[in-house]
Amino acid sequence: MPTYRILLVEEQVESDCAEFKVAASTPRDGAKILAGAHARARDKSSNWVSLPDGQSARIEPNNLVRTRVYCVLLDDEGNEVEEIDLDGPAPSPQLDSRATSGKRKRGPRSSR
């Protein structure tokens, strides 16, 4: 029976929200203004999102929205080969042997 290197990953998504009134040509343009304000706040290591008109709100994600657990097949060097589909049909043995050959490397896994 073969042995596989498999990475177990737990991902948590947290959220928070704040409402702004944004003058813009389209909702998309308004959203871009907010996204830019959020990026500027993050660049300053701040949770306060501020618009030029004085509106501001604190965005501090702490409401757990979703948790996802999944596994990733690693090659012998620890590079990710592919995410293992736990819900779909089991792959044929042919696909398993191809996957472990490392042909689909995505580079070394960064720490989470």
C-alpha positions in Angstrom: 0.0 0.0 0.0 1.5 3.4 -1.0 2.1 6.2 1.4 1.1 9.8 0.5 2.1 13.2 1.9 -1.1 15.0 2.5 -1.6 18.4 4.0 -4.6 18.9 6.2 -5.9 22.5 6.0 -8.5 24.2 8.2 -9.6 27.6 6.8 -11.8 30.0 8.7 -13.6 32.9 7.2 -14.5 35.8 9.5 -16.5 38.8 8.6 -17.6 42.3 9.6 -19.4 45.0 7.7 -20.1 48.7 7.7 -22.5 50.8 5.5 -21.4 53.9 3.6 -23.2 56.3 1.3 -20.9 56.7 -1.7 -21.4 59.2 -4.5 -20.4 57.4 -7.7 -21.4 56.9 -11.3 -22.3 53.3 -10.8 -22.5 50.9 -7.8 -19.3 49.3 -9.1 -17.5 52.6 -9.0 -18.8 53.2 -5.5 -17.6 49.7 -4.4 -14.1 50.5 -5.9 -14.0 53.7 -3.8 -14.7 51.7 -0.7 -12.3 48.9 -1.6 -9.6 51.6 -2.1 -10.3 53.1 1.2 -10.1 49.7 2.8 -6.8 49.0 1.2 -5.4 52.3 2.4 -6.5 51.5 5.9 -4.9 48.1 5.8 -1.6 49.7 4.4 -1.6 51.7 7.7 -2.4 48.6 9.7 -5.7 50.2 10.7 -9.2 48.8 10.9 -10.7 52.3 10.4 -12.0 52.8 6.8 -12.4 56.5 6.0 -13.7 58.3 3.0 -12.7 61.9 2.0 -16.2 63.2 3.0 -15.5 62.2 6.6 -17.5 59.0 6.8 -15.6 56.3 8.7 -16.2 52.9 10.2 -14.2 50.3 11.9 -14.0 46.9 10.2 -12.9 44.2 12.5 -13.8 40.8 11.3 -14.6 38.6 14.3 -17.9 36.9 13.3 -17.1 33.3 12.1 -18.9 32.8 8.9 -17.6 29.5 7.6 -15.0 26.8 8.4 -13.6 24.6 5.6 -11.5 21.6 6.1 -9.7 20.1 3.1 -6.6 18.1 2.1 -3.9 18.8 -0.5 -1.7 16.1 -2.0 2.0 17.0 -1.7 4.9 15.6 -3.8 8.1 14.3 -2.2 9.5 17.8 -2.0 6.4 19.2 -0.2 5.0 21.0 -3.3 1.3 21.1 -3.7 0.1 18.8 -6.5 -3.7 19.1 -6.2 -6.5 19.5 -3.8 -8.1 16.1 -3.0 -11.8 16.1 -3.7 -13.4 14.4 -0.7 -17.0 14.8 -2.0 -16.8 13.7 -5.6 -16.3 10.2 -7.0 -13.0 8.5 -6.2 -10.5 8.9 -9.0 -9.3 5.9 -10.9 -6.0 4.4 -9.8 -4.5 5.7 -13.1 -5.1 9.3 -12.0 -3.7 8.6 -8.5 -0.4 7.4 -9.9 -0.2 10.4 -12.3 -0.9 12.9 -9.5 1.9 11.6 -7.3 4.4 12.1 -10.1 4.6 15.8 -9.3 3.7 16.9 -12.9 1.2 19.6 -11.6 3.4 21.3 -9.0 2.3 24.8 -7.8 5.4 25.6 -5.8 6.3 25.2 -2.2 3.5 25.7 0.3 3.7 28.9 2.3 2.9 28.8 6.0 -0.7 29.7 7.0 
